[in-house]
């Protein structure tokens, strides 16, 4: 087995995807060297501490503008010498300087089947549109918000009885499968971004990324 890669996870909230990565770190051959949050009260910091992972808070409210915040965040991330940066519920829009610094080595997970429903309130928007399918996407991060090349998607059926909360729960169950999978591919050296396209085992992925079928399993 190859040497584990160093991963830094950046969060703003509860860190459920962080927990999925912590739980599977050995199996997917990663070493989570640090967890950083812009919110000091984020529960994900507690999850990291319980797993003996170093943490830092870089509070965006303490900076005069987005550029100075991103500069401080980059310094914090780079102090852990990451091979891969994983955004897991990080709720800040990043500057082009930041995204370029991590080109090809930063992933994000988004609760929709991108390119549908970029931005916020994805579950509400899917319900209001009457969609029959919804889901989650892991993608490489580029300057374009939620617009980098897709790596993997998981689809969930939308039931007539679904609420925002129930749909979010179904989507999160899928997130906890596909994010570790995408990170594992990267750790194995099988996932790369070239010319703003995602490649798996040397083959260019389709615009959806690798798509897992719609099913009712958890």
GUGU-732542 format. One record per atom (N, C-alpha, C, O, CB): residue in three letters; x, y, z. Coordinates in steps of 0.2 Angstrom, whole numbers, padded with zeros to 4 digits, always signed. Atoms other than C-alpha are relative to their C-alpha. Glycine has a CB too. Layout:
N
alaXYZ
...
//
This chain:
218
unk+0004-0006+0000
unk+0000+0000+0000
unk+0004+0006+0000
unk+0010+0006+0003
unk-0005+0000+0006
unk-0004-0007+0000
unk+0006+0018-0004
unk+0000+0003+0007
unk-0005+0002+0011
unk-0003+0004-0005
unk-0001-0004-0006
unk+0011+0029+0010
unk-0007+0005+0000
unk-0009+0007-0005
unk+0006+0005+0000
unk+0006-0004-0001
unk-0005+0038+0017
unk+0001+0008-0002
unk+0007+0010-0001
unk-0003+0000+0007
unk-0001-0007+0002
unk-0008+0056+0010
unk-0002+0004+0006
unk-0007+0002+0010
unk-0004+0001-0007
unk+0002-0005-0005
unk-0010+0071+0021
unk-0006+0004-0002
unk-0006+0006-0008
unk+0006+0005+0002
unk+0006-0003+0002
unk-0027+0078+0021
unk-0002+0005+0005
unk-0001+0004+0011
unk-0006-0005-0001
unk+0002-0005-0005
unk-0033+0094+0029
unk-0008+0001-0002
unk-0009+0002-0008
unk+0004+0007-0001
unk+0007-0001+0001
unk-0052+0096+0031
unk-0002+0007+0003
unk+0000+0009+0008
unk-0004-0006+0004
unk+0002-0006-0002
unk-0060+0113+0032
unk-0008+0000+0000
unk-0011-0002-0004
unk+0002+0006-0006
unk+0007+0001-0002
unk-0077+0115+0040
unk-0003+0007+0002
unk+0001+0011+0004
unk-0001-0005+0005
unk+0003-0005-0003
unk-0090+0127+0046
unk-0005-0002+0005
unk-0008+0002+0009
unk-0003+0005-0005
unk+0005+0002-0004
unk-0102+0116+0055
unk+0001-0006+0004
unk+0006-0007+0007
unk-0006+0000-0004
unk+0000+0006-0005
unk-0106+0099+0063
unk+0005-0005-0002
unk+0007-0009+0002
unk-0007-0003-0001
unk-0005+0004+0002
unk-0094+0090+0052
unk-0002-0008-0001
unk+0002-0012+0001
unk+0006+0000+0006
unk+0002+0007+0001
unk-0104+0074+0048
unk+0005-0003-0006
unk+0006-0009-0005
unk-0007+0000-0002
unk-0005+0003+0005
unk-0093+0072+0032
unk+0007-0001+0003
unk+0010-0006+0001
unk+0000+0004-0006
unk-0006+0000-0003
unk-0078+0075+0042
unk+0000-0007+0004
unk+0005-0011+0004
unk+0002+0005+0005
unk+0000+0007-0004
unk-0083+0060+0054
unk+0000-0006-0005
unk+0003-0011-0003
unk-0007+0000+0004
unk+0000+0006+0004
unk-0086+0049+0039
unk+0008-0001-0002
unk+0010-0007-0003
unk-0004+0001-0006
unk-0007+0000+0002
unk-0068+0053+0034
unk+0005-0003+0005
unk+0009-0007+0004
unk+0003+0006-0003
unk-0004+0002-0006
unk-0061+0050+0051
unk-0001-0007+0001
unk+0003-0011+0002
unk-0002+0004+0007
unk+0001+0007-0001
unk-0070+0033+0053
unk+0003-0004-0005
unk+0005-0010-0004
unk-0008-0001-0001
unk-0003+0004+0006
unk-0063+0027+0036
unk+0007+0002-0002
unk+0010+0000-0007
unk-0004+0001-0006
unk-0007-0003+0001
unk-0046+0036+0037
unk+0005-0006-0002
unk+0009-0006-0007
unk+0003+0004+0005
unk-0005+0005+0001
unk-0036+0020+0038
unk-0002-0004-0006
unk+0003-0006-0010
unk+0000-0005+0006
unk+0002+0004+0006
unk-0046+0010+0025
unk+0001+0004-0007
unk+0003+0001-0012
unk-0008-0001+0001
unk-0001-0003+0006
unk-0044+0024+0012
unk+0007+0003+0000
unk+0008+0007-0005
unk-0006+0006-0001
unk-0007-0001+0001
unk-0026+0027+0016
unk+0001+0008+0000
unk+0005+0011-0004
unk+0003-0002-0006
unk-0002-0007-0001
unk-0026+0045+0022
unk+0002+0002+0008
unk+0000-0002+0012
unk-0007+0004-0001
unk-0002-0002-0006
unk-0019+0054+0037
unk-0003+0007+0001
unk+0000+0012-0003
unk+0008+0000+0001
unk+0003-0007-0001
unk-0030+0069+0043
unk+0005+0004+0004
unk+0005+0003+0010
unk-0007+0000+0002
unk-0005-0004-0003
unk-0016+0081+0048
unk-0003+0006+0004
unk+0000+0009+0009
unk+0005+0002-0004
unk+0003-0005-0003
unk-0028+0095+0053
unk-0007+0002-0002
unk-0009+0000-0008
unk+0005+0007-0001
unk+0006-0002+0001
unk-0045+0102+0054
unk-0001+0007+0002
unk+0001+0009+0007
unk-0006-0004+0004
unk+0001-0007-0001
unk-0049+0120+0052
unk-0007+0003-0001
unk-0010+0000-0006
unk+0005+0004-0005
unk+0007-0003+0000
unk-0065+0130+0055
unk+0000+0007+0000
unk+0005+0010+0003
unk-0005-0003+0005
unk+0001-0007+0000
unk-0070+0148+0052
unk-0005+0002+0006
unk-0006+0007+0008
unk-0002+0003-0006
unk+0005-0001-0005
unk-0083+0145+0066
unk+0003-0003+0007
unk+0003-0009+0006
unk-0007-0002-0002
unk-0003+0003-0006
unk-0076+0142+0084
unk-0004-0005+0003
unk-0002-0009+0006
unk+0002+0006+0005
unk+0005+0004-0004
unk-0092+0134+0090
unk-0002-0007-0005
unk-0006-0011-0002
unk-0006+0003+0002
unk+0002+0006+0005
unk-0092+0121+0075
unk+0001-0007+0004
unk+0006-0008+0006
unk+0004+0001-0006
unk-0001+0006-0003
unk-0095+0104+0082
unk+0005-0005-0003
unk+0008-0009+0000
unk-0007-0004+0000
unk-0005+0004+0003
unk-0084+0097+0069
unk+0007+0000+0004
unk+0011-0004+0003
unk+0001+0002-0007
unk-0006-0001-0004
unk-0069+0104+0080
unk+0000-0005+0005
unk+0005-0008+0007
unk+0001+0007+0002
unk+0000+0005-0005
unk-0075+0092+0094
unk+0001-0007-0003
unk+0005-0011+0000
unk-0007+0001+0003
unk-0001+0007+0003
unk-0076+0077+0082
unk+0008-0001-0001
unk+0010-0006+0000
unk-0004+0000-0006
unk-0007+0001+0002
unk-0058+0081+0077
unk+0004-0001+0007
unk+0009-0005+0007
unk+0003+0006-0003
unk-0003+0001-0006
unk-0052+0083+0095
unk-0001-0007+0003
unk+0004-0009+0006
unk-0002+0006+0005
unk+0001+0007-0003
unk-0060+0067+0100
unk+0004-0005-0004
unk+0006-0011-0001
unk-0007-0002-0001
unk-0004+0004+0004
unk-0050+0059+0086
unk+0008+0001+0000
unk+0012-0001-0003
unk-0002+0000-0007
unk-0007-0002-0001
unk-0034+0067+0092
unk+0003+0004-0006
unk+0009+0003-0008
unk+0005-0005+0002
unk-0002-0004+0006
unk-0033+0078+0076
unk+0001+0007+0002
unk-0003+0010+0005
unk-0005-0001-0006
unk-0001-0007-0002
unk-0025+0095+0078
unk-0005+0005-0004
unk-0008+0003-0009
unk+0007+0002-0002
unk+0005-0005+0003
unk-0037+0110+0075
unk+0002+0007+0001
unk+0006+0009+0005
unk-0007-0001+0004
unk-0001-0007+0000
unk-0037+0128+0071
unk-0006+0004-0001
unk-0010+0001-0005
unk+0006+0002-0004
unk+0006-0005+0002
unk-0050+0142+0070
unk+0003+0006-0003
unk+0007+0009+0000
unk-0004+0002+0007
unk-0001-0006+0004
unk-0048+0155+0057
unk-0006+0004-0001
unk-0010+0003-0005
unk+0004-0001-0006
unk+0006-0003+0000
unk-0062+0167+0061
unk-0001+0005-0005
unk+0003+0010-0005
unk-0002+0003+0007
unk+0001-0004+0005
unk-0068+0176+0046
unk-0002+0007+0002
unk-0001+0012-0001
unk-0005-0002-0006
unk+0003-0006-0002
unk-0076+0190+0056
unk+0006+0004+0003
unk+0005+0010+0004
unk-0005-0001+0006
unk-0005-0004-0002
unk-0059+0195+0062
unk+0005+0003-0005
unk+0010+0006-0004
unk+0005-0004+0005
unk-0004-0002+0006
unk-0053+0200+0045
unk-0004+0005-0004
unk-0010+0005-0004
unk+0002-0006-0005
unk+0003-0006+0003
unk-0056+0216+0036
unk-0003-0001-0007
unk-0008+0002-0009
unk+0005+0006-0001
unk+0003+0001+0006
unk-0060+0208+0019
unk+0002-0008-0002
unk+0006-0011+0002
unk+0003+0004-0006
unk+0000+0007+0002
unk-0061+0191+0010
unk+0008-0002-0002
unk+0010-0007+0000
unk-0004-0001-0006
unk-0007+0002+0002
unk-0043+0192+0003
unk+0005-0001+0006
unk+0009-0006+0006
unk+0003+0006-0004
unk-0005+0001-0006
unk-0034+0194+0020
unk-0002-0006+0004
unk+0002-0010+0007
unk-0001+0006+0005
unk+0002+0006-0003
unk-0045+0180+0027
unk+0003-0006-0004
unk+0005-0011+0000
unk-0008+0000+0000
unk-0002+0006+0004
unk-0041+0168+0013
unk+0008-0001+0001
unk+0010-0006+0001
unk-0001+0001-0007
unk-0007+0001-0001
unk-0022+0172+0015
unk+0001-0003+0007
unk+0006-0007+0007
unk+0003+0007+0000
unk-0001+0003-0007
unk-0023+0168+0034
unk-0002-0008-0001
unk+0001-0012+0003
unk-0004+0003+0005
unk+0002+0007+0001
unk-0033+0152+0029
unk+0005-0004-0003
unk+0006-0010-0001
unk-0007+0000-0003
unk-0005+0003+0003
unk-0020+0147+0017
unk+0006-0002+0004
unk+0008-0008+0004
unk+0002+0004-0007
unk-0005+0001-0004
unk-0007+0149+0029
unk-0001-0006+0006
unk+0003-0010+0007
unk+0002+0006+0004
unk+0002+0005-0005
unk-0016+0138+0042
unk+0000-0007-0003
unk+0002-0011+0000
unk-0007+0002+0003
unk+0001+0006+0004
unk-0020+0125+0029
unk+0007-0003-0001
unk+0009-0009+0000
unk-0004+0000-0006
unk-0006+0002+0002
unk-0002+0124+0023
unk+0005-0002+0006
unk+0010-0005+0005
unk+0003+0006-0004
unk-0004+0002-0005
unk+0005+0123+0040
unk+0000-0008+0002
unk+0004-0011+0005
unk-0002+0004+0007
unk+0001+0007-0001
unk-0001+0105+0040
unk+0002-0004-0006
unk+0001-0010-0006
unk-0008-0002+0001
unk-0003+0003+0006
unk+0007+0101+0023
unk-0004-0005-0003
unk-0003-0011-0004
unk+0007-0004+0002
unk+0005+0004+0003
unk-0008+0094+0014
unk+0002-0002-0007
unk+0004+0002-0011
unk-0007+0003+0000
unk+0000+0002+0007
unk-0008+0083-0001
unk-0007+0002-0003
unk-0007+0003-0010
unk+0002-0007-0001
unk+0007-0001+0002
unk-0027+0086-0002
unk-0003+0004+0005
unk-0002+0003+0011
unk-0003-0007-0002
unk+0004-0004-0005
unk-0038+0099+0005
unk-0007-0002-0002
unk-0010-0002-0007
unk+0001+0008-0001
unk+0007+0003+0001
unk-0056+0093+0008
unk-0005+0006+0004
unk-0004+0007+0010
unk-0001-0007+0004
unk+0005-0004-0002
unk-0070+0106+0010
unk-0006-0004+0002
unk-0009-0007-0002
unk-0002+0006-0005
unk+0006+0004-0002
unk-0084+0098+0021
unk-0004+0005+0004
unk-0004+0005+0010
unk+0003-0006+0004
unk+0005-0004-0003
unk-0098+0110+0024
unk+0004+0007+0002
unk+0002+0010+0007
unk-0003-0003+0006
unk-0004-0006-0001
unk-0086+0125+0023
unk-0005+0006-0004
unk-0005+0005-0010
unk+0007+0000-0003
unk+0005-0004+0003
unk-0098+0140+0020
unk+0003+0007-0001
unk+0000+0012+0001
unk-0006+0001+0005
unk-0003-0007+0002
unk-0087+0154+0013
unk+0002-0001-0007
unk+0004-0006-0009
unk+0006+0002+0004
unk-0002+0000+0007
unk-0084+0159-0005
unk+0007+0002+0000
unk+0009+0006+0003
unk-0005+0005-0004
unk-0007-0001+0000
unk-0066+0158-0009
unk+0002+0004-0006
unk-0001+0004-0011
unk+0003-0007+0000
unk-0003-0004+0005
unk-0055+0170-0019
unk+0003-0004-0005
unk+0005-0010-0004
unk+0004+0005+0003
unk-0004+0003+0006
unk-0047+0165-0036
unk+0007-0002+0003
unk+0010-0007+0001
unk+0000+0004-0006
unk-0007+0002-0003
unk-0030+0166-0027
unk+0000-0006+0004
unk+0005-0010+0003
unk+0003+0006+0004
unk+0000+0006-0004
unk-0035+0153-0015
unk-0001-0006-0004
unk+0002-0011-0003
unk-0006+0001+0006
unk+0002+0006+0004
unk-0043+0141-0027
unk+0006-0002-0005
unk+0007-0008-0006
unk-0006+0001-0004
unk-0006+0001+0005
unk-0028+0143-0039
unk+0006-0004+0004
unk+0009-0008+0002
unk+0003+0006-0003
unk-0005+0003-0005
unk-0016+0139-0024
unk-0001-0008+0000
unk+0004-0011+0001
unk+0000+0003+0006
unk+0001+0007-0002
unk-0024+0122-0022
unk-0003-0004-0007
unk-0007-0009-0006
unk-0005-0001+0005
unk+0002+0003+0007
unk-0028+0118-0041
unk+0001-0007+0000
unk+0007-0009+0000
unk+0002+0004-0006
unk-0001+0008+0001
unk-0031+0099-0043
unk+0001-0003+0006
unk+0002-0009+0006
unk+0006-0001-0004
unk-0001+0003-0006
unk-0029+0096-0025
unk-0005+0002+0006
unk-0003+0002+0012
unk+0007+0000+0003
unk+0005-0002-0004
unk-0045+0102-0017
unk-0007-0002-0002
unk-0009-0001-0008
unk+0000+0008+0001
unk+0007+0003+0001
unk-0062+0094-0016
unk-0005+0003+0004
unk-0004+0005+0010
unk+0000-0008+0001
unk+0006-0003-0004
unk-0079+0100-0011
unk-0006-0005-0001
unk-0006-0009-0006
unk-0002+0007-0002
unk+0007+0004+0001
unk-0096+0091-0008
unk-0005+0005+0000
unk-0006+0009+0005
unk+0000-0006+0005
unk+0006-0004+0001
unk-0112+0099-0013
unk-0006-0004+0000
unk-0007-0009-0003
unk+0001+0005-0006
unk+0007+0004+0000
unk-0130+0093-0009
unk-0004+0002-0005
unk-0010+0004-0004
unk-0003+0002+0007
unk+0005+0000+0006
unk-0137+0093-0026
unk+0004-0004-0006
unk+0010-0005-0005
unk-0002+0007-0003
unk-0003+0003+0006
unk-0134+0085-0043
unk+0003+0005-0005
unk-0001+0007-0009
unk-0005-0005-0004
unk-0003-0005+0004
unk-0123+0098-0050
unk+0000-0002-0007
unk+0002-0007-0009
unk+0007+0002+0002
unk+0000-0007-0001
unk-0124+0108-0061
unk-0007+0003+0003
unk-0008+0009+0003
unk+0001+0004-0006
unk+0006-0002-0002
unk-0142+0109-0054
unk+0001+0003+0007
unk+0005+0000+0011
unk-0005-0005+0001
unk+0000-0002-0007
unk-0144+0120-0038
unk+0007+0002+0003
unk+0008-0001+0008
unk-0004-0004+0004
unk-0006-0002-0003
unk-0127+0128-0036
unk-0003+0005+0006
unk-0008+0008+0006
unk+0004+0004-0005
unk+0002-0005-0005
unk-0127+0139-0020
unk-0004-0004+0006
unk-0003-0010+0007
unk-0004+0005-0002
unk+0003+0002-0006
unk-0138+0137-0005
unk-0007-0003-0001
unk-0010-0002-0006
unk+0000+0006+0005
unk+0007+0002+0000
unk-0155+0129+0000
unk-0002-0005-0006
unk-0007-0004-0009
unk-0005+0006-0001
unk+0001+0005+0005
unk-0153+0115-0012
unk-0006-0005+0001
unk-0010-0006-0004
unk+0006-0004-0001
unk+0006+0005-0001
unk-0166+0103-0004
unk-0007+0004-0001
unk-0011+0001-0004
unk+0000-0003+0007
unk+0006-0004+0001
unk-0179+0117-0003
unk-0002+0001-0008
unk-0007+0001-0010
unk+0000+0007+0003
unk+0001-0001+0008
unk-0176+0121-0022
unk-0002-0006-0003
unk-0006-0006-0008
unk+0006+0003-0003
unk+0001+0006+0003
unk-0177+0103-0027
unk-0008-0002+0001
unk-0011-0004-0003
unk+0004-0006+0002
unk+0007+0001-0001
unk-0194+0101-0018
unk-0005+0005-0003
unk-0010+0003-0006
unk-0001+0000+0008
unk+0004-0005+0004
unk-0201+0117-0025
unk-0001-0001-0007
unk-0006+0000-0010
unk+0003+0007+0002
unk+0000+0001+0007
unk-0196+0112-0042
unk-0004-0007-0002
unk-0005-0008-0008
unk+0007-0001-0003
unk+0003+0006+0001
unk-0205+0095-0040
unk+0004-0005-0003
unk+0002-0010-0006
unk-0006+0001-0005
unk-0004+0005+0003
unk-0190+0085-0044
unk-0001-0007+0003
unk-0003-0008+0009
unk+0008+0002+0002
unk+0001+0007-0002
unk-0191+0066-0043
unk+0007-0003+0002
unk+0007-0008+0006
unk-0003-0004-0006
unk-0007+0002-0002
unk-0172+0064-0040
unk+0004+0006+0002
unk+0003+0012+0000
unk+0004-0003-0006
unk-0004-0005-0003
unk-0160+0074-0030
unk+0006-0004+0002
unk+0007-0010+0001
unk-0003+0003+0007
unk-0006+0003-0002
unk-0143+0070-0023
unk+0006+0004+0002
unk+0005+0010+0005
unk+0002-0005-0006
unk-0006-0004-0002
unk-0125+0075-0019
unk+0005-0001-0005
unk+0006-0006-0009
unk+0002-0003+0007
unk-0006+0000+0005
unk-0109+0079-0029
unk+0006+0001+0003
unk+0006+0006+0007
unk-0002+0004-0006
unk-0007-0002-0002
unk-0091+0078-0025
unk+0003+0003-0007
unk+0003+0000-0012
unk+0004-0006+0003
unk-0003-0003+0006
unk-0081+0090-0037
unk+0006+0003+0002
unk+0008+0005+0008
unk-0005+0005-0003
unk-0006-0004-0001
unk-0064+0098-0039
unk-0002+0007+0001
unk-0007+0009-0002
unk+0005-0001-0005
unk+0002-0007-0001
unk-0064+0116-0033
unk+0004+0004-0005
unk+0010+0003-0006
unk+0002+0002+0007
unk-0003-0005+0005
unk-0061+0130-0046
unk-0002+0006+0002
unk-0006+0007+0007
unk-0001-0002-0007
unk+0003-0007-0002
unk-0064+0148-0046
unk-0007+0001-0001
unk-0010+0005+0003
unk+0003+0005-0005
unk+0008+0000+0001
unk-0082+0145-0052
unk-0003-0003+0006
unk-0002-0009+0007
unk-0002-0003-0007
unk+0003+0002-0006
unk-0093+0143-0037
unk-0004-0007-0002
unk-0008-0007-0006
unk-0005+0005+0003
unk+0003+0007+0001
unk-0099+0124-0036
unk+0001-0002-0008
unk-0004-0005-0010
unk-0007+0001+0002
unk+0000+0001+0007
unk-0093+0123-0054
unk+0006-0004-0003
unk+0007-0005-0009
unk+0000+0007-0004
unk-0006+0004+0002
unk-0077+0113-0054
unk-0002-0007-0003
unk-0008-0009-0002
unk+0005-0001+0005
unk+0002+0007+0003
unk-0077+0096-0063
unk-0002-0005+0005
unk+0001-0006+0010
unk+0006-0003-0004
unk+0003+0005-0005
unk-0088+0083-0055
unk+0004-0006+0000
unk+0007-0009-0005
unk-0007-0001-0002
unk-0004+0007-0001
unk-0080+0067-0048
unk-0005-0005+0001
unk-0004-0011-0003
unk+0005+0001+0006
unk+0004+0005-0001
unk-0094+0057-0042
unk-0007+0003+0003
unk-0007+0008+0007
unk+0002-0005+0006
unk+0006-0002-0002
unk-0113+0059-0039
unk-0004-0006+0003
unk-0003-0012+0000
unk-0004+0004-0005
unk+0005+0005-0002
unk-0126+0049-0029
unk-0007+0003+0000
unk-0008+0009+0002
unk+0002-0002+0008
unk+0007-0002+0001
unk-0144+0050-0033
unk-0005-0003+0006
unk-0004-0009+0008
unk-0003-0002-0007
unk+0006+0002-0005
unk-0159+0049-0020
unk-0006+0001-0003
unk-0007+0006-0007
unk+0001+0003+0007
unk+0007-0001+0003
unk-0177+0047-0025
unk-0003+0006+0005
unk-0002+0006+0011
unk-0004-0006+0000
unk+0004-0005-0004
unk-0188+0062-0019
unk-0007-0003+0000
unk-0011-0004-0005
unk+0000+0007-0003
unk+0007+0002-0001
unk-0204+0056-0011
unk-0005+0005+0001
unk-0003+0011+0003
unk+0000-0005+0006
unk+0005-0005-0001
unk-0220+0065-0011
unk-0001+0003+0007
unk-0003+0008+0009
unk-0007-0002-0002
unk+0000-0002-0007
unk-0219+0065+0008
unk+0006+0004+0003
unk+0006+0006+0009
unk-0002-0006+0004
unk-0006-0003-0002
unk-0202+0072+0009
unk+0000+0007+0002
unk-0004+0011-0001
unk+0006-0001-0005
unk-0001-0007-0003
unk-0198+0088+0019
unk+0007+0002-0002
unk+0011-0003-0004
unk-0002+0001+0007
unk-0007-0002+0001
unk-0182+0098+0018
unk+0004-0004+0005
unk+0010-0007+0003
unk+0001+0007+0002
unk-0004+0003-0005
unk-0176+0089+0034
unk+0001-0008-0003
unk+0006-0010-0002
unk-0003+0000+0006
unk-0001+0007+0002
unk-0180+0071+0027
unk+0004-0001-0006
unk+0008-0005-0007
unk-0007-0003-0001
unk-0004+0000+0006
unk-0172+0075+0010
unk+0007+0001+0002
unk+0011-0002-0001
unk-0003+0005-0005
unk-0007-0001-0003
unk-0157+0082+0019
unk+0003-0006+0003
unk+0009-0008+0001
unk+0001+0006+0004
unk-0003+0006-0003
unk-0155+0066+0029
unk+0002-0005-0005
unk+0007-0009-0005
unk-0005-0003+0005
unk-0002+0005+0005
unk-0156+0055+0014
unk+0006+0002-0004
unk+0010-0003-0006
unk-0006-0001-0005
unk-0005-0002+0004
unk-0144+0065+0004
unk+0007-0001+0004
unk+0012-0003+0002
unk+0000+0008-0002
unk-0006+0000-0004
unk-0131+0066+0019
unk+0002-0008+0000
unk+0008-0009+0001
unk-0002+0002+0007
unk-0002+0007+0000
unk-0132+0047+0020
unk+0004-0002-0006
unk+0009-0006-0006
unk-0006-0005+0000
unk-0003+0002+0006
unk-0126+0046+0002
unk+0007+0004+0000
unk+0012+0001-0002
unk-0004+0002-0006
unk-0006-0004+0000
unk-0113+0060+0005
unk+0006-0004+0004
unk+0011-0004+0002
unk-0001+0007+0004
unk-0005+0004-0005
unk-0105+0049+0019
unk+0003-0006-0004
unk+0008-0009-0001
unk-0003-0002+0006
unk-0003+0005+0004
unk-0102+0036+0005
unk+0005+0003-0005
unk+0010+0000-0006
unk-0005-0004-0003
unk-0004-0002+0006
unk-0096+0046-0010
unk+0006+0004+0002
unk+0011+0004-0002
unk-0005+0004-0004
unk-0006-0004-0001
unk-0084+0058-0001
unk+0006-0004+0002
unk+0011-0003-0001
unk-0002+0005+0006
unk-0006+0005-0001
unk-0073+0044+0006
unk+0002-0003-0006
unk+0008-0004-0007
unk-0002-0005+0006
unk-0002+0003+0007
unk-0074+0036-0011
unk+0005+0004-0004
unk+0010+0002-0007
unk-0006-0002-0003
unk-0004-0004+0004
unk-0068+0051-0020
unk+0007+0002+0003
unk+0012+0002+0000
unk-0004+0007+0000
unk-0007-0001-0003
unk-0054+0054-0007
unk+0004-0006-0001
unk+0010-0005-0002
unk-0001+0002+0008
unk-0004+0006+0001
unk-0049+0036-0008
unk+0003+0000-0007
unk+0009-0002-0008
unk-0004-0006+0001
unk-0003+0000+0007
unk-0047+0038-0027
unk+0006+0004-0001
unk+0011+0003-0004
unk-0005+0002-0005
unk-0006-0005+0001
unk-0036+0053-0025
unk+0006-0003+0004
unk+0012-0002+0001
unk-0002+0007+0004
unk-0005+0002-0004
unk-0026+0045-0011
unk+0004-0006-0004
unk+0010-0007-0003
unk-0002-0003+0006
unk-0003+0005+0004
unk-0023+0030-0023
unk+0004+0003-0006
unk+0008-0001-0010
unk-0005-0005-0002
unk-0004-0003+0006
unk-0016+0042-0037
unk-0005-0001-0006
unk-0002+0000-0011
unk+0006-0003-0001
unk+0004+0002+0006
unk-0031+0037-0048
unk-0004+0006-0002
unk-0007+0006-0008
unk-0004-0006+0002
unk+0005-0006+0001
unk-0041+0054-0047
unk+0005+0006-0001
unk+0009+0008+0003
unk-0005+0001+0005
unk-0004-0006+0002
unk-0033+0069-0056
unk-0005+0005-0003
unk-0010+0003-0006
unk+0006-0002-0004
unk+0003-0006+0004
unk-0039+0086-0063
unk+0005+0002-0005
unk+0011+0005-0003
unk-0003+0005+0005
unk-0004-0003+0005
unk-0031+0091-0079
unk-0004+0004-0005
unk-0009+0002-0007
unk+0004-0006-0004
unk+0004-0004+0005
unk-0037+0105-0091
unk-0007+0001+0002
unk-0011+0001-0002
unk+0001-0003-0007
unk+0007-0001-0002
unk-0052+0108-0080
unk-0004-0006-0001
unk-0011-0005-0001
unk-0003+0006-0002
unk+0004+0006+0001
unk-0058+0090-0082
unk+0003-0005+0005
unk+0009-0005+0007
unk+0001-0003-0007
unk-0002+0005-0005
unk-0058+0076-0069
unk+0001-0007-0004
unk-0002-0009-0009
unk-0006-0001+0005
unk-0002+0006+0003
unk-0049+0060-0074
unk+0000-0006+0006
unk+0003-0005+0011
unk+0006+0000-0004
unk-0001+0005-0005
unk-0051+0043-0065
unk+0003-0006-0004
unk+0001-0008-0009
unk-0007-0002+0002
unk-0004+0006+0004
unk-0038+0029-0070
unk+0001+0002-0007
unk+0001-0002-0011
unk-0004-0006+0001
unk-0002-0002+0006
unk-0033+0040-0084
unk-0006+0001-0005
unk-0005+0004-0011
unk+0004-0005-0003
unk+0006-0001+0005
unk-0051+0041-0092
unk-0004+0006+0002
unk-0005+0007+0008
unk-0005-0006+0000
unk+0004-0006-0001
unk-0060+0057-0093
unk-0007-0001+0003
unk-0010-0005-0001
unk+0000+0005-0006
unk+0006+0001-0002
unk-0075+0057-0082
unk-0006+0004-0004
unk-0004+0009-0006
unk-0001+0001+0008
unk+0005-0003+0003
unk-0092+0062-0089
unk-0002+0007+0004
unk+0000+0007+0010
unk-0006-0004-0001
unk+0001-0006-0004
unk-0099+0079-0084
unk-0004-0001+0007
unk-0003+0003+0011
unk-0005+0005-0004
unk+0003+0002-0007
unk-0109+0071-0070
unk+0005-0003+0005
unk+0004-0003+0011
unk-0006-0005-0001
unk-0004+0005-0004
unk-0094+0062-0064
unk-0002-0007+0000
unk-0007-0008-0004
unk+0001+0003+0008
unk+0003+0007-0001
unk-0096+0044-0059
unk-0006+0000+0003
unk-0007+0003+0009
unk+0005-0005+0003
unk+0006+0000-0003
unk-0114+0042-0055
unk-0003-0006+0003
unk-0003-0011-0001
unk-0005+0003-0006
unk+0003+0006-0003
unk-0121+0030-0043
unk-0008+0000-0001
unk-0011+0005-0001
unk+0002+0000+0008
unk+0007+0000+0002
unk-0139+0024-0047
unk-0004+0002+0006
unk-0003+0002+0012
unk-0001-0007-0002
unk+0006-0001-0005
unk-0155+0029-0038
unk-0002-0006+0003
unk-0004-0011+0000
unk-0006+0004-0004
unk+0003+0006-0003
unk-0159+0017-0025
unk-0002+0002+0007
unk-0001+0008+0009
unk+0005-0006+0001
unk+0002-0002-0006
unk-0167+0017-0008
unk+0004-0003+0006
unk+0002-0002+0012
unk-0007-0003+0001
unk-0004+0003-0006
unk-0153+0009+0002
unk+0004+0006+0003
unk+0004+0011+0000
unk+0005-0005-0003
unk-0003-0005-0004
unk-0144+0019+0015
unk+0008-0001-0001
unk+0012+0003+0002
unk-0002+0000+0007
//
